[in-house]
């Protein structure tokens, strides 16, 4: 990351129904030091933070999907 970089942290859906949290990676001082030295901003994102925007999203995106302008590209490795 460049100095003053910003990261959005999301993608925890695979953990939603777990009985126990998975073993976490070691967050020793090395990664935390780099975050501090580079003055990074980390922000968590949860879908329910934006539920109030769903009607606007739905009104804008639904026609794009229905008329075929939205195309999904799959990359399988």
mmJSON file of the N, C-alpha and C atoms, coordinates in Angstrom:
{"data_MODEL":{"atom_site":{
"group_PDB":["ATOM","ATOM","ATOM","ATOM","ATOM","ATOM","ATOM","ATOM","ATOM","ATOM","ATOM","ATOM","ATOM","ATOM","ATOM","ATOM","ATOM","ATOM","ATOM","ATOM","ATOM","ATOM","ATOM","ATOM","ATOM","ATOM","ATOM","ATOM","ATOM","ATOM","ATOM","ATOM","ATOM","ATOM","ATOM","ATOM","ATOM","ATOM","ATOM","ATOM","ATOM","ATOM","ATOM","ATOM","ATOM","ATOM","ATOM","ATOM","ATOM","ATOM","ATOM","ATOM","ATOM","ATOM","ATOM","ATOM","ATOM","ATOM","ATOM","ATOM","ATOM","ATOM","ATOM","ATOM","ATOM","ATOM","ATOM","ATOM","ATOM","ATOM","ATOM","ATOM","ATOM","ATOM","ATOM","ATOM","ATOM","ATOM","ATOM","ATOM","ATOM","ATOM","ATOM","ATOM","ATOM","ATOM","ATOM","ATOM","ATOM","ATOM","ATOM","ATOM","ATOM","ATOM","ATOM","ATOM","ATOM","ATOM","ATOM","ATOM","ATOM","ATOM","ATOM","ATOM","ATOM","ATOM","ATOM","ATOM","ATOM","ATOM","ATOM","ATOM","ATOM","ATOM","ATOM","ATOM","ATOM","ATOM","ATOM","ATOM","ATOM","ATOM","ATOM","ATOM","ATOM","ATOM","ATOM","ATOM","ATOM","ATOM","ATOM","ATOM","ATOM","ATOM","ATOM","ATOM","ATOM","ATOM","ATOM","ATOM","ATOM","ATOM","ATOM","ATOM","ATOM","ATOM","ATOM","ATOM","ATOM","ATOM","ATOM","ATOM","ATOM","ATOM","ATOM","ATOM","ATOM","ATOM","ATOM","ATOM","ATOM","ATOM","ATOM","ATOM","ATOM","ATOM","ATOM","ATOM","ATOM","ATOM","ATOM","ATOM","ATOM","ATOM","ATOM","ATOM","ATOM","ATOM","ATOM","ATOM","ATOM","ATOM","ATOM","ATOM","ATOM","ATOM","ATOM","ATOM","ATOM","ATOM","ATOM","ATOM","ATOM","ATOM","ATOM","ATOM","ATOM","ATOM","ATOM","ATOM","ATOM","ATOM","ATOM","ATOM","ATOM","ATOM","ATOM","ATOM","ATOM","ATOM","ATOM","ATOM","ATOM","ATOM","ATOM","ATOM","ATOM","ATOM","ATOM","ATOM","ATOM","ATOM","ATOM","ATOM","ATOM","ATOM","ATOM","ATOM","ATOM","ATOM","ATOM"],
"id":[1,2,3,4,5,6,7,8,9,10,11,12,13,14,15,16,17,18,19,20,21,22,23,24,25,26,27,28,29,30,31,32,33,34,35,36,37,38,39,40,41,42,43,44,45,46,47,48,49,50,51,52,53,54,55,56,57,58,59,60,61,62,63,64,65,66,67,68,69,70,71,72,73,74,75,76,77,78,79,80,81,82,83,84,85,86,87,88,89,90,91,92,93,94,95,96,97,98,99,100,101,102,103,104,105,106,107,108,109,110,111,112,113,114,115,116,117,118,119,120,121,122,123,124,125,126,127,128,129,130,131,132,133,134,135,136,137,138,139,140,141,142,143,144,145,146,147,148,149,150,151,152,153,154,155,156,157,158,159,160,161,162,163,164,165,166,167,168,169,170,171,172,173,174,175,176,177,178,179,180,181,182,183,184,185,186,187,188,189,190,191,192,193,194,195,196,197,198,199,200,201,202,203,204,205,206,207,208,209,210,211,212,213,214,215,216,217,218,219,220,221,222,223,224,225,226,227,228,229,230,231],
"type_symbol":["N","C","C","N","C","C","N","C","C","N","C","C","N","C","C","N","C","C","N","C","C","N","C","C","N","C","C","N","C","C","N","C","C","N","C","C","N","C","C","N","C","C","N","C","C","N","C","C","N","C","C","N","C","C","N","C","C","N","C","C","N","C","C","N","C","C","N","C","C","N","C","C","N","C","C","N","C","C","N","C","C","N","C","C","N","C","C","N","C","C","N","C","C","N","C","C","N","C","C","N","C","C","N","C","C","N","C","C","N","C","C","N","C","C","N","C","C","N","C","C","N","C","C","N","C","C","N","C","C","N","C","C","N","C","C","N","C","C","N","C","C","N","C","C","N","C","C","N","C","C","N","C","C","N","C","C","N","C","C","N","C","C","N","C","C","N","C","C","N","C","C","N","C","C","N","C","C","N","C","C","N","C","C","N","C","C","N","C","C","N","C","C","N","C","C","N","C","C","N","C","C","N","C","C","N","C","C","N","C","C","N","C","C","N","C","C","N","C","C","N","C","C","N","C","C","N","C","C","N","C","C"],
"label_atom_id":["N","CA","C","N","CA","C","N","CA","C","N","CA","C","N","CA","C","N","CA","C","N","CA","C","N","CA","C","N","CA","C","N","CA","C","N","CA","C","N","CA","C","N","CA","C","N","CA","C","N","CA","C","N","CA","C","N","CA","C","N","CA","C","N","CA","C","N","CA","C","N","CA","C","N","CA","C","N","CA","C","N","CA","C","N","CA","C","N","CA","C","N","CA","C","N","CA","C","N","CA","C","N","CA","C","N","CA","C","N","CA","C","N","CA","C","N","CA","C","N","CA","C","N","CA","C","N","CA","C","N","CA","C","N","CA","C","N","CA","C","N","CA","C","N","CA","C","N","CA","C","N","CA","C","N","CA","C","N","CA","C","N","CA","C","N","CA","C","N","CA","C","N","CA","C","N","CA","C","N","CA","C","N","CA","C","N","CA","C","N","CA","C","N","CA","C","N","CA","C","N","CA","C","N","CA","C","N","CA","C","N","CA","C","N","CA","C","N","CA","C","N","CA","C","N","CA","C","N","CA","C","N","CA","C","N","CA","C","N","CA","C","N","CA","C","N","CA","C","N","CA","C","N","CA","C","N","CA","C","N","CA","C","N","CA","C","N","CA","C"],
"label_alt_id":[null,null,null,null,null,null,null,null,null,null,null,null,null,null,null,null,null,null,null,null,null,null,null,null,null,null,null,null,null,null,null,null,null,null,null,null,null,null,null,null,null,null,null,null,null,null,null,null,null,null,null,null,null,null,null,null,null,null,null,null,null,null,null,null,null,null,null,null,null,null,null,null,null,null,null,null,null,null,null,null,null,null,null,null,null,null,null,null,null,null,null,null,null,null,null,null,null,null,null,null,null,null,null,null,null,null,null,null,null,null,null,null,null,null,null,null,null,null,null,null,null,null,null,null,null,null,null,null,null,null,null,null,null,null,null,null,null,null,null,null,null,null,null,null,null,null,null,null,null,null,null,null,null,null,null,null,null,null,null,null,null,null,null,null,null,null,null,null,null,null,null,null,null,null,null,null,null,null,null,null,null,null,null,null,null,null,null,null,null,null,null,null,null,null,null,null,null,null,null,null,null,null,null,null,null,null,null,null,null,null,null,null,null,null,null,null,null,null,null,null,null,null,null,null,null,null,null,null,null,null,null],
"label_comp_id":["UNK","UNK","UNK","UNK","UNK","UNK","UNK","UNK","UNK","UNK","UNK","UNK","UNK","UNK","UNK","UNK","UNK","UNK","UNK","UNK","UNK","UNK","UNK","UNK","UNK","UNK","UNK","UNK","UNK","UNK","UNK","UNK","UNK","UNK","UNK","UNK","UNK","UNK","UNK","UNK","UNK","UNK","UNK","UNK","UNK","UNK","UNK","UNK","UNK","UNK","UNK","UNK","UNK","UNK","UNK","UNK","UNK","UNK","UNK","UNK","UNK","UNK","UNK","UNK","UNK","UNK","UNK","UNK","UNK","UNK","UNK","UNK","UNK","UNK","UNK","UNK","UNK","UNK","UNK","UNK","UNK","UNK","UNK","UNK","UNK","UNK","UNK","UNK","UNK","UNK","UNK","UNK","UNK","UNK","UNK","UNK","UNK","UNK","UNK","UNK","UNK","UNK","UNK","UNK","UNK","UNK","UNK","UNK","UNK","UNK","UNK","UNK","UNK","UNK","UNK","UNK","UNK","UNK","UNK","UNK","UNK","UNK","UNK","UNK","UNK","UNK","UNK","UNK","UNK","UNK","UNK","UNK","UNK","UNK","UNK","UNK","UNK","UNK","UNK","UNK","UNK","UNK","UNK","UNK","UNK","UNK","UNK","UNK","UNK","UNK","UNK","UNK","UNK","UNK","UNK","UNK","UNK","UNK","UNK","UNK","UNK","UNK","UNK","UNK","UNK","UNK","UNK","UNK","UNK","UNK","UNK","UNK","UNK","UNK","UNK","UNK","UNK","UNK","UNK","UNK","UNK","UNK","UNK","UNK","UNK","UNK","UNK","UNK","UNK","UNK","UNK","UNK","UNK","UNK","UNK","UNK","UNK","UNK","UNK","UNK","UNK","UNK","UNK","UNK","UNK","UNK","UNK","UNK","UNK","UNK","UNK","UNK","UNK","UNK","UNK","UNK","UNK","UNK","UNK","UNK","UNK","UNK","UNK","UNK","UNK","UNK","UNK","UNK","UNK","UNK","UNK"],
"label_asym_id":["A","A","A","A","A","A","A","A","A","A","A","A","A","A","A","A","A","A","A","A","A","A","A","A","A","A","A","A","A","A","A","A","A","A","A","A","A","A","A","A","A","A","A","A","A","A","A","A","A","A","A","A","A","A","A","A","A","A","A","A","A","A","A","A","A","A","A","A","A","A","A","A","A","A","A","A","A","A","A","A","A","A","A","A","A","A","A","A","A","A","A","A","A","A","A","A","A","A","A","A","A","A","A","A","A","A","A","A","A","A","A","A","A","A","A","A","A","A","A","A","A","A","A","A","A","A","A","A","A","A","A","A","A","A","A","A","A","A","A","A","A","A","A","A","A","A","A","A","A","A","A","A","A","A","A","A","A","A","A","A","A","A","A","A","A","A","A","A","A","A","A","A","A","A","A","A","A","A","A","A","A","A","A","A","A","A","A","A","A","A","A","A","A","A","A","A","A","A","A","A","A","A","A","A","A","A","A","A","A","A","A","A","A","A","A","A","A","A","A","A","A","A","A","A","A","A","A","A","A","A","A"],
"label_entity_id":["1","1","1","1","1","1","1","1","1","1","1","1","1","1","1","1","1","1","1","1","1","1","1","1","1","1","1","1","1","1","1","1","1","1","1","1","1","1","1","1","1","1","1","1","1","1","1","1","1","1","1","1","1","1","1","1","1","1","1","1","1","1","1","1","1","1","1","1","1","1","1","1","1","1","1","1","1","1","1","1","1","1","1","1","1","1","1","1","1","1","1","1","1","1","1","1","1","1","1","1","1","1","1","1","1","1","1","1","1","1","1","1","1","1","1","1","1","1","1","1","1","1","1","1","1","1","1","1","1","1","1","1","1","1","1","1","1","1","1","1","1","1","1","1","1","1","1","1","1","1","1","1","1","1","1","1","1","1","1","1","1","1","1","1","1","1","1","1","1","1","1","1","1","1","1","1","1","1","1","1","1","1","1","1","1","1","1","1","1","1","1","1","1","1","1","1","1","1","1","1","1","1","1","1","1","1","1","1","1","1","1","1","1","1","1","1","1","1","1","1","1","1","1","1","1","1","1","1","1","1","1"],
"label_seq_id":[1,1,1,2,2,2,3,3,3,4,4,4,5,5,5,6,6,6,7,7,7,8,8,8,9,9,9,10,10,10,11,11,11,12,12,12,13,13,13,14,14,14,15,15,15,16,16,16,17,17,17,18,18,18,19,19,19,20,20,20,21,21,21,22,22,22,23,23,23,24,24,24,25,25,25,26,26,26,27,27,27,28,28,28,29,29,29,30,30,30,31,31,31,32,32,32,33,33,33,34,34,34,35,35,35,36,36,36,37,37,37,38,38,38,39,39,39,40,40,40,41,41,41,42,42,42,43,43,43,44,44,44,45,45,45,46,46,46,47,47,47,48,48,48,49,49,49,50,50,50,51,51,51,52,52,52,53,53,53,54,54,54,55,55,55,56,56,56,57,57,57,58,58,58,59,59,59,60,60,60,61,61,61,62,62,62,63,63,63,64,64,64,65,65,65,66,66,66,67,67,67,68,68,68,69,69,69,70,70,70,71,71,71,72,72,72,73,73,73,74,74,74,75,75,75,76,76,76,77,77,77],
"pdbx_PDB_ins_code":[null,null,null,null,null,null,null,null,null,null,null,null,null,null,null,null,null,null,null,null,null,null,null,null,null,null,null,null,null,null,null,null,null,null,null,null,null,null,null,null,null,null,null,null,null,null,null,null,null,null,null,null,null,null,null,null,null,null,null,null,null,null,null,null,null,null,null,null,null,null,null,null,null,null,null,null,null,null,null,null,null,null,null,null,null,null,null,null,null,null,null,null,null,null,null,null,null,null,null,null,null,null,null,null,null,null,null,null,null,null,null,null,null,null,null,null,null,null,null,null,null,null,null,null,null,null,null,null,null,null,null,null,null,null,null,null,null,null,null,null,null,null,null,null,null,null,null,null,null,null,null,null,null,null,null,null,null,null,null,null,null,null,null,null,null,null,null,null,null,null,null,null,null,null,null,null,null,null,null,null,null,null,null,null,null,null,null,null,null,null,null,null,null,null,null,null,null,null,null,null,null,null,null,null,null,null,null,null,null,null,null,null,null,null,null,null,null,null,null,null,null,null,null,null,null,null,null,null,null,null,null],
"Cartn_x":[0.842,0.0,0.882,0.398,1.076,0.75,1.575,1.289,-0.099,-0.808,-2.164,-3.194,-2.875,-3.813,-5.046,-6.104,-7.363,-7.78,-8.244,-8.707,-10.103,-10.948,-12.27,-12.185,-12.611,-12.565,-13.986,-14.197,-15.507,-15.286,-16.366,-16.239,-16.236,-17.005,-17.043,-18.233,-18.941,-20.176,-19.931,-18.745,-18.468,-18.4,-18.27,-18.196,-19.537,-20.57,-21.819,-22.458,-22.424,-23.134,-22.221,-20.995,-20.069,-20.413,-20.222,-20.413,-19.246,-18.036,-16.831,-16.103,-15.442,-14.665,-13.435,-13.017,-11.812,-10.576,-9.525,-8.274,-7.755,-7.426,-6.989,-5.508,-5.121,-3.694,-2.989,-1.699,-0.9,-0.814,-1.4,-1.29,-0.214,0.995,2.115,2.418,3.445,3.769,4.19,4.651,5.117,4.011,2.853,1.806,1.251,1.078,0.551,1.514,2.806,3.814,3.697,3.515,3.39,2.124,1.038,-0.196,0.047,0.739,1.013,1.985,3.079,4.084,3.536,2.657,2.091,0.822,0.387,-0.799,-2.029,-2.177,-3.275,-4.595,-5.676,-7.016,-7.708,-8.157,-8.897,-10.328,-11.283,-12.681,-13.464,-14.184,-15.059,-16.322,-16.887,-18.092,-19.065,-20.278,-21.336,-22.504,-23.099,-24.165,-25.337,-25.617,-26.773,-26.538,-25.314,-25.047,-25.721,-26.082,-26.61,-28.014,-28.733,-30.086,-31.002,-30.752,-31.595,-31.483,-30.415,-30.224,-30.786,-31.34,-31.816,-32.864,-33.884,-34.879,-34.25,-33.332,-32.657,-31.799,-31.052,-30.224,-31.09,-32.169,-33.063,-33.642,-34.07,-34.658,-33.64,-32.382,-31.353,-30.784,-30.581,-29.879,-30.815,-32.022,-32.936,-33.115,-33.377,-33.522,-32.255,-31.095,-29.829,-29.689,-30.095,-30.035,-31.094,-32.299,-33.396,-33.161,-32.561,-32.372,-31.047,-30.285,-29.077,-27.813,-27.864,-26.651,-25.627,-26.074,-25.165,-24.683,-23.384,-22.782,-21.814,-21.964,-21.086,-19.932,-18.716,-17.529,-16.981,-16.857,-16.282,-14.84,-13.974,-12.581,-12.317,-12.078,-11.83,-10.359,-9.695,-8.276,-8.123],
"Cartn_y":[-1.181,0.0,1.238,2.255,3.547,4.256,5.229,6.031,6.625,6.649,7.194,6.405,5.157,4.32,4.0,3.62,3.257,1.871,1.052,-0.293,-0.489,-1.104,-1.508,-2.987,-3.338,-4.722,-5.277,-6.267,-6.905,-8.36,-9.104,-10.486,-11.493,-11.258,-12.185,-13.133,-13.167,-13.955,-15.441,-15.94,-17.36,-17.686,-16.681,-16.902,-16.718,-16.249,-15.866,-16.988,-18.206,-19.297,-20.246,-19.841,-20.698,-20.708,-21.865,-21.952,-21.324,-21.492,-20.921,-20.116,-19.061,-18.27,-19.055,-18.906,-19.601,-19.039,-19.843,-19.388,-18.201,-17.126,-15.901,-15.961,-15.263,-15.17,-14.337,-14.507,-13.756,-12.297,-11.419,-9.989,-9.403,-9.873,-9.414,-7.964,-7.461,-6.049,-5.67,-6.626,-6.266,-5.669,-6.357,-5.723,-4.459,-4.482,-3.309,-2.132,-2.418,-1.358,-0.724,-1.548,-1.015,-0.167,-0.598,0.196,1.559,1.583,2.855,3.715,3.115,3.896,4.474,3.749,4.218,5.031,5.159,5.94,5.456,4.135,3.542,3.705,3.714,3.762,2.45,1.71,0.468,0.705,0.337,0.546,-0.717,-1.184,-2.333,-1.913,-2.84,-2.565,-3.71,-3.384,-4.389,-3.973,-4.92,-4.62,-3.912,-4.269,-3.649,-2.167,-1.692,-0.266,0.573,-0.06,0.655,0.207,-0.475,-0.925,0.239,1.403,2.56,2.96,2.554,2.879,1.818,0.731,-0.367,0.066,0.848,1.231,1.985,2.887,3.628,2.693,1.81,0.826,-0.055,-0.562,-1.458,-0.754,0.483,1.236,1.496,1.671,1.968,0.707,-0.331,-1.517,-2.521,-2.658,-3.662,-3.5,-2.289,-2.156,-2.535,-2.268,-2.606,-4.114,-4.834,-6.297,-6.838,-6.292,-6.8,-6.599,-5.482,-5.247,-5.781,-6.467,-7.146,-6.3,-5.067,-4.231,-4.704,-5.396,-5.93,-7.297,-7.451,-8.727,-9.169,-10.392,-10.96,-11.655,-11.34,-12.006,-12.933,-14.195,-15.173,-15.452,-15.475,-15.859,-17.036,-18.186,-19.394,-19.745,-19.9,-20.252,-21.598],
"Cartn_z":[0.0,0.0,0.0,-0.684,-0.65,0.662,1.012,2.202,2.088,3.194,3.301,2.475,2.143,1.395,2.216,1.53,2.183,1.724,2.652,2.334,2.895,2.106,2.568,2.907,4.102,4.554,4.505,3.65,3.557,3.166,3.038,2.592,3.71,4.748,5.87,5.829,4.706,4.632,4.919,4.6,4.84,6.33,7.182,8.63,9.332,8.648,9.299,10.107,9.617,10.285,11.048,11.286,12.027,13.507,14.138,15.586,16.326,15.786,16.382,15.314,15.727,14.787,14.346,13.089,12.63,13.319,13.337,13.923,13.118,13.801,13.133,12.796,11.732,11.433,12.501,12.593,13.56,13.126,13.909,13.629,14.538,14.328,15.141,14.819,15.416,15.267,13.848,13.037,11.692,10.827,10.615,9.812,10.468,11.786,12.476,12.371,12.398,12.241,10.859,9.828,8.468,8.323,8.958,8.926,9.548,10.67,11.347,10.549,10.075,9.352,8.049,7.393,6.125,6.332,7.589,7.936,7.162,7.122,6.367,7.11,6.349,6.905,6.54,7.533,7.321,7.752,6.905,7.245,6.954,7.942,7.754,7.033,6.271,5.5,5.695,6.074,6.224,5.347,4.645,3.703,4.386,5.632,6.29,6.608,6.502,6.682,5.596,4.496,3.331,2.942,3.846,3.526,3.153,3.703,3.387,1.908,1.231,-0.182,-1.122,-0.565,-1.403,-2.421,-2.054,-3.072,-4.253,-3.983,-5.056,-5.905,-5.249,-5.948,-6.848,-6.285,-7.021,-8.246,-8.086,-9.198,-10.306,-9.942,-10.94,-11.589,-10.81,-11.309,-11.982,-11.497,-12.069,-13.579,-14.092,-15.55,-16.323,-15.754,-16.414,-16.55,-15.53,-15.567,-16.539,-16.469,-17.29,-18.782,-19.167,-20.602,-21.142,-20.289,-20.75,-20.793,-20.296,-20.3,-19.275,-18.262,-17.248,-17.697,-17.786,-18.191,-17.101,-16.663,-15.651,-16.34,-15.939,-16.488,-15.407,-15.746,-14.831,-15.225,-14.248,-14.447,-13.527,-14.109,-13.339,-13.479,-12.347,-12.339,-11.687],
"occupancy":[1.0,1.0,1.0,1.0,1.0,1.0,1.0,1.0,1.0,1.0,1.0,1.0,1.0,1.0,1.0,1.0,1.0,1.0,1.0,1.0,1.0,1.0,1.0,1.0,1.0,1.0,1.0,1.0,1.0,1.0,1.0,1.0,1.0,1.0,1.0,1.0,1.0,1.0,1.0,1.0,1.0,1.0,1.0,1.0,1.0,1.0,1.0,1.0,1.0,1.0,1.0,1.0,1.0,1.0,1.0,1.0,1.0,1.0,1.0,1.0,1.0,1.0,1.0,1.0,1.0,1.0,1.0,1.0,1.0,1.0,1.0,1.0,1.0,1.0,1.0,1.0,1.0,1.0,1.0,1.0,1.0,1.0,1.0,1.0,1.0,1.0,1.0,1.0,1.0,1.0,1.0,1.0,1.0,1.0,1.0,1.0,1.0,1.0,1.0,1.0,1.0,1.0,1.0,1.0,1.0,1.0,1.0,1.0,1.0,1.0,1.0,1.0,1.0,1.0,1.0,1.0,1.0,1.0,1.0,1.0,1.0,1.0,1.0,1.0,1.0,1.0,1.0,1.0,1.0,1.0,1.0,1.0,1.0,1.0,1.0,1.0,1.0,1.0,1.0,1.0,1.0,1.0,1.0,1.0,1.0,1.0,1.0,1.0,1.0,1.0,1.0,1.0,1.0,1.0,1.0,1.0,1.0,1.0,1.0,1.0,1.0,1.0,1.0,1.0,1.0,1.0,1.0,1.0,1.0,1.0,1.0,1.0,1.0,1.0,1.0,1.0,1.0,1.0,1.0,1.0,1.0,1.0,1.0,1.0,1.0,1.0,1.0,1.0,1.0,1.0,1.0,1.0,1.0,1.0,1.0,1.0,1.0,1.0,1.0,1.0,1.0,1.0,1.0,1.0,1.0,1.0,1.0,1.0,1.0,1.0,1.0,1.0,1.0,1.0,1.0,1.0,1.0,1.0,1.0,1.0,1.0,1.0,1.0,1.0,1.0,1.0,1.0,1.0,1.0,1.0,1.0],
"B_iso_or_equiv":[0.0,0.0,0.0,0.0,0.0,0.0,0.0,0.0,0.0,0.0,0.0,0.0,0.0,0.0,0.0,0.0,0.0,0.0,0.0,0.0,0.0,0.0,0.0,0.0,0.0,0.0,0.0,0.0,0.0,0.0,0.0,0.0,0.0,0.0,0.0,0.0,0.0,0.0,0.0,0.0,0.0,0.0,0.0,0.0,0.0,0.0,0.0,0.0,0.0,0.0,0.0,0.0,0.0,0.0,0.0,0.0,0.0,0.0,0.0,0.0,0.0,0.0,0.0,0.0,0.0,0.0,0.0,0.0,0.0,0.0,0.0,0.0,0.0,0.0,0.0,0.0,0.0,0.0,0.0,0.0,0.0,0.0,0.0,0.0,0.0,0.0,0.0,0.0,0.0,0.0,0.0,0.0,0.0,0.0,0.0,0.0,0.0,0.0,0.0,0.0,0.0,0.0,0.0,0.0,0.0,0.0,0.0,0.0,0.0,0.0,0.0,0.0,0.0,0.0,0.0,0.0,0.0,0.0,0.0,0.0,0.0,0.0,0.0,0.0,0.0,0.0,0.0,0.0,0.0,0.0,0.0,0.0,0.0,0.0,0.0,0.0,0.0,0.0,0.0,0.0,0.0,0.0,0.0,0.0,0.0,0.0,0.0,0.0,0.0,0.0,0.0,0.0,0.0,0.0,0.0,0.0,0.0,0.0,0.0,0.0,0.0,0.0,0.0,0.0,0.0,0.0,0.0,0.0,0.0,0.0,0.0,0.0,0.0,0.0,0.0,0.0,0.0,0.0,0.0,0.0,0.0,0.0,0.0,0.0,0.0,0.0,0.0,0.0,0.0,0.0,0.0,0.0,0.0,0.0,0.0,0.0,0.0,0.0,0.0,0.0,0.0,0.0,0.0,0.0,0.0,0.0,0.0,0.0,0.0,0.0,0.0,0.0,0.0,0.0,0.0,0.0,0.0,0.0,0.0,0.0,0.0,0.0,0.0,0.0,0.0,0.0,0.0,0.0,0.0,0.0,0.0],
"pdbx_formal_charge":[null,null,null,null,null,null,null,null,null,null,null,null,null,null,null,null,null,null,null,null,null,null,null,null,null,null,null,null,null,null,null,null,null,null,null,null,null,null,null,null,null,null,null,null,null,null,null,null,null,null,null,null,null,null,null,null,null,null,null,null,null,null,null,null,null,null,null,null,null,null,null,null,null,null,null,null,null,null,null,null,null,null,null,null,null,null,null,null,null,null,null,null,null,null,null,null,null,null,null,null,null,null,null,null,null,null,null,null,null,null,null,null,null,null,null,null,null,null,null,null,null,null,null,null,null,null,null,null,null,null,null,null,null,null,null,null,null,null,null,null,null,null,null,null,null,null,null,null,null,null,null,null,null,null,null,null,null,null,null,null,null,null,null,null,null,null,null,null,null,null,null,null,null,null,null,null,null,null,null,null,null,null,null,null,null,null,null,null,null,null,null,null,null,null,null,null,null,null,null,null,null,null,null,null,null,null,null,null,null,null,null,null,null,null,null,null,null,null,null,null,null,null,null,null,null,null,null,null,null,null,null],
"auth_seq_id":[1,1,1,2,2,2,3,3,3,4,4,4,5,5,5,6,6,6,7,7,7,8,8,8,9,9,9,10,10,10,11,11,11,12,12,12,13,13,13,14,14,14,15,15,15,16,16,16,17,17,17,18,18,18,19,19,19,20,20,20,21,21,21,22,22,22,23,23,23,24,24,24,25,25,25,26,26,26,27,27,27,28,28,28,29,29,29,30,30,30,31,31,31,32,32,32,33,33,33,34,34,34,35,35,35,36,36,36,37,37,37,38,38,38,39,39,39,40,40,40,41,41,41,42,42,42,43,43,43,44,44,44,45,45,45,46,46,46,47,47,47,48,48,48,49,49,49,50,50,50,51,51,51,52,52,52,53,53,53,54,54,54,55,55,55,56,56,56,57,57,57,58,58,58,59,59,59,60,60,60,61,61,61,62,62,62,63,63,63,64,64,64,65,65,65,66,66,66,67,67,67,68,68,68,69,69,69,70,70,70,71,71,71,72,72,72,73,73,73,74,74,74,75,75,75,76,76,76,77,77,77],
"auth_comp_id":["UNK","UNK","UNK","UNK","UNK","UNK","UNK","UNK","UNK","UNK","UNK","UNK","UNK","UNK","UNK","UNK","UNK","UNK","UNK","UNK","UNK","UNK","UNK","UNK","UNK","UNK","UNK","UNK","UNK","UNK","UNK","UNK","UNK","UNK","UNK","UNK","UNK","UNK","UNK","UNK","UNK","UNK","UNK","UNK","UNK","UNK","UNK","UNK","UNK","UNK","UNK","UNK","UNK","UNK","UNK","UNK","UNK","UNK","UNK","UNK","UNK","UNK","UNK","UNK","UNK","UNK","UNK","UNK","UNK","UNK","UNK","UNK","UNK","UNK","UNK","UNK","UNK","UNK","UNK","UNK","UNK","UNK","UNK","UNK","UNK","UNK","UNK","UNK","UNK","UNK","UNK","UNK","UNK","UNK","UNK","UNK","UNK","UNK","UNK","UNK","UNK","UNK","UNK","UNK","UNK","UNK","UNK","UNK","UNK","UNK","UNK","UNK","UNK","UNK","UNK","UNK","UNK","UNK","UNK","UNK","UNK","UNK","UNK","UNK","UNK","UNK","UNK","UNK","UNK","UNK","UNK","UNK","UNK","UNK","UNK","UNK","UNK","UNK","UNK","UNK","UNK","UNK","UNK","UNK","UNK","UNK","UNK","UNK","UNK","UNK","UNK","UNK","UNK","UNK","UNK","UNK","UNK","UNK","UNK","UNK","UNK","UNK","UNK","UNK","UNK","UNK","UNK","UNK","UNK","UNK","UNK","UNK","UNK","UNK","UNK","UNK","UNK","UNK","UNK","UNK","UNK","UNK","UNK","UNK","UNK","UNK","UNK","UNK","UNK","UNK","UNK","UNK","UNK","UNK","UNK","UNK","UNK","UNK","UNK","UNK","UNK","UNK","UNK","UNK","UNK","UNK","UNK","UNK","UNK","UNK","UNK","UNK","UNK","UNK","UNK","UNK","UNK","UNK","UNK","UNK","UNK","UNK","UNK","UNK","UNK","UNK","UNK","UNK","UNK","UNK","UNK"],
"auth_asym_id":["A","A","A","A","A","A","A","A","A","A","A","A","A","A","A","A","A","A","A","A","A","A","A","A","A","A","A","A","A","A","A","A","A","A","A","A","A","A","A","A","A","A","A","A","A","A","A","A","A","A","A","A","A","A","A","A","A","A","A","A","A","A","A","A","A","A","A","A","A","A","A","A","A","A","A","A","A","A","A","A","A","A","A","A","A","A","A","A","A","A","A","A","A","A","A","A","A","A","A","A","A","A","A","A","A","A","A","A","A","A","A","A","A","A","A","A","A","A","A","A","A","A","A","A","A","A","A","A","A","A","A","A","A","A","A","A","A","A","A","A","A","A","A","A","A","A","A","A","A","A","A","A","A","A","A","A","A","A","A","A","A","A","A","A","A","A","A","A","A","A","A","A","A","A","A","A","A","A","A","A","A","A","A","A","A","A","A","A","A","A","A","A","A","A","A","A","A","A","A","A","A","A","A","A","A","A","A","A","A","A","A","A","A","A","A","A","A","A","A","A","A","A","A","A","A","A","A","A","A","A","A"],
"auth_atom_id":["N","CA","C","N","CA","C","N","CA","C","N","CA","C","N","CA","C","N","CA","C","N","CA","C","N","CA","C","N","CA","C","N","CA","C","N","CA","C","N","CA","C","N","CA","C","N","CA","C","N","CA","C","N","CA","C","N","CA","C","N","CA","C","N","CA","C","N","CA","C","N","CA","C","N","CA","C","N","CA","C","N","CA","C","N","CA","C","N","CA","C","N","CA","C","N","CA","C","N","CA","C","N","CA","C","N","CA","C","N","CA","C","N","CA","C","N","CA","C","N","CA","C","N","CA","C","N","CA","C","N","CA","C","N","CA","C","N","CA","C","N","CA","C","N","CA","C","N","CA","C","N","CA","C","N","CA","C","N","CA","C","N","CA","C","N","CA","C","N","CA","C","N","CA","C","N","CA","C","N","CA","C","N","CA","C","N","CA","C","N","CA","C","N","CA","C","N","CA","C","N","CA","C","N","CA","C","N","CA","C","N","CA","C","N","CA","C","N","CA","C","N","CA","C","N","CA","C","N","CA","C","N","CA","C","N","CA","C","N","CA","C","N","CA","C","N","CA","C","N","CA","C","N","CA","C","N","CA","C","N","CA","C","N","CA","C","N","CA","C"],
"pdbx_PDB_model_num":[1,1,1,1,1,1,1,1,1,1,1,1,1,1,1,1,1,1,1,1,1,1,1,1,1,1,1,1,1,1,1,1,1,1,1,1,1,1,1,1,1,1,1,1,1,1,1,1,1,1,1,1,1,1,1,1,1,1,1,1,1,1,1,1,1,1,1,1,1,1,1,1,1,1,1,1,1,1,1,1,1,1,1,1,1,1,1,1,1,1,1,1,1,1,1,1,1,1,1,1,1,1,1,1,1,1,1,1,1,1,1,1,1,1,1,1,1,1,1,1,1,1,1,1,1,1,1,1,1,1,1,1,1,1,1,1,1,1,1,1,1,1,1,1,1,1,1,1,1,1,1,1,1,1,1,1,1,1,1,1,1,1,1,1,1,1,1,1,1,1,1,1,1,1,1,1,1,1,1,1,1,1,1,1,1,1,1,1,1,1,1,1,1,1,1,1,1,1,1,1,1,1,1,1,1,1,1,1,1,1,1,1,1,1,1,1,1,1,1,1,1,1,1,1,1,1,1,1,1,1,1]
}}}
